[in-house]
Amino acid sequence: MGRPSKLTDAQWEAIGKRLLAGESTSALAREFGVSKGAVSSRFSKRTETIKAVANQLVAADRAMANLNVSEQIAARSLADDLKAISEHLAGAARYGSATAHRLALIAHTESEKIDDTAPTNSESVEALKGVALLTKMANSASEIGLNLLRANKEQIDGLNRGDDEAPAGLEHFYGDSAT
């Protein structure tokens, strides 16, 4: 754990806003009595991210302005659908992982009924069948979450490789004709 900051959260927020407005890191560091490195390390990546998002918003606004009103409504509707799908999938993944966890716990409890010295007796075989079924159900329940994690990893790996392809968007859900 590092030492406490000389500045309050409000002061750091003020520095961040002023950096985004174009003020220099050096001048702000002098004014607030902190090192230029402290300001840079705290804001360099965040500032880049915020500026990139701002540029994306401007590009989206310009693209929307080039559409007629009915096309703007359709684009907004498709974007809302994508957000809803994303939220629903995230919820399904959350519930699925909780269900998988619970089923795995039940399978573990069932596995304690297996007689290790006689695993083929009828009682152990029935317990094994129950464990197998519960494990299969747990694995199924976790599929949505695992697929979302896999897709996210693929996206991150692509960004790290510098792939120029845009993230999966409308074409993923509506086919290429939607774009």
N, C-alpha and C positions, 0 to 999 in steps of 0.2 A: 504494500500500500504506500503510495507516494505521500509527500507532505501536503498539508492543506494549502489551497490556493490563497494568494494575497487578495484576490478579487472575489466579489460576491457573484452569485449567478446572474443578477441583473446587470452587473458591469460586464460580464462576459457576453451576455446577450446583446448589450449595446455595441460592444466591439464587433460582434458578428454582423450586426445590421450595418454598421459603418463600413466594414470590409466589403459587404455586398454592394454598398453604394459607391465603392470605388476608392475609398481612402486607403492609404498605404499602411502596410503592416508595421513598418518602422515607426511612423508617426504615432500610431495608436499605442504601440508598445511603450514609447517614451512618455506619452500622455498618461498612461495608466500605471507606469512604473513597473512593468514586467519586461521580460526579455522578448526579443523578436521571435526567438525559437519557441517560446511558450505559446505565443499567439499563433505562429505558423502550425505548430503541431496540433493545436486544438482546432484550428479552422481550415487548414489547407484542403483536406479531402471533402469536408462538409461543404465548403464554399464551392468547390468544383462540382459537386453533386447538385447543389441547389441551382447553380448556373445552368447546368445541363438540363435539369428538369424545366427551368424557366424557358430555355430555348425550345424544348419539346412542346411546351404549352403554347408558345408563340407560333410555332410551326403548325400545330393542330388548329389554332384559331384562324390562321391564314388559309389552311386547307378547308375549314368549315366555311369561310367567307366565299370560297370559290364554288360552293354548292348552292343550288337553289333551295328555297325554304323546305320543300318536301324532302329533298335529299338530306338536308341538315337534320330534319326530324328523324328520318330513317337511320342516319349515322348515330344520332344521340340514342335512339332506341336500341341499336345493336350494341353500342358501348354499355348501356345500362344492363342489357342481357348478359354481356361478358362479365361485368362486375358481379351480377347476381349468381351466375354460374360459378365464378371463382369463390364467392362467399359460401355457397351451398356445398361445393366440393371440399372446402376447408372444414366446414362443419361436419360433413360426412366422414372426413378423414379423422377428425377429433373423436367423434363417437365410435367410429370403426376401431380406432386404436384402443379406446377404453374397453370396447367389447372384446377385442382380441386379448387384451390383458386379463380380463375377467375369465374368459374361456380357458386361457392357459393356466390360470390359477385353479380352476375347477378340474382341468385335466391333470394337473399335478396332484391334487387331492385324490383323484380317482386312481392315479398310479400307485398310491400308497396301499391300495387294496390288492395289488399284485403280489402273489407269494413268490419270492425270488427262488425259493427252493423247489417250487413246483409251478413254474409259469404256464404250464399247459393244462393245469386242472381247469375244470369248467368255470369256476369263480374267477380265476386269473384271466382266462380267455375273455370272459365277458367284460372284465375291467379293462383289458387291453383294447377291446373293440370300442368301449366308451372313450378311452384316451385318444384312440385314433380319430374317432369322429369329432371329438372336441378340438383336437389339434387342427384337423382339416377346417373346421368352422372358424377357429381363431385365425388361421392363415387367410381364409377368405375375407374375414372381417377387416384384416389389415391391408388388403389390396389397394384400396383407394389412396390411403395415406402413403403406401410405398410407391405407388405410381406417381403421385404428386412429388414426392421426394426425388424420385428418379428423374422426372422431367425438370425439376428445379436444378438438380446436379448437372444435367446435360446442358441446360441453359447457361449456368455459371461456367462450366468447362468451355463452352463455345465462346463466351465473352472473354475468358482468360486466354484463349487461343487467338483472340482478335478476329473471330468470324464476323463478317459484315452483315450476316443475316439478322433481320429484326426478330424480336421475340415472337413466339407464336401468338397470333391475334385472331382477327376476324376470320381469316382463311381457315384456321384450325377448326373453328366451330361451324362456319357457314359455307365452306368451300371457297375456291379461288375466285369465283364470280362476285363475291361480296366485296372484294377489295378494289 
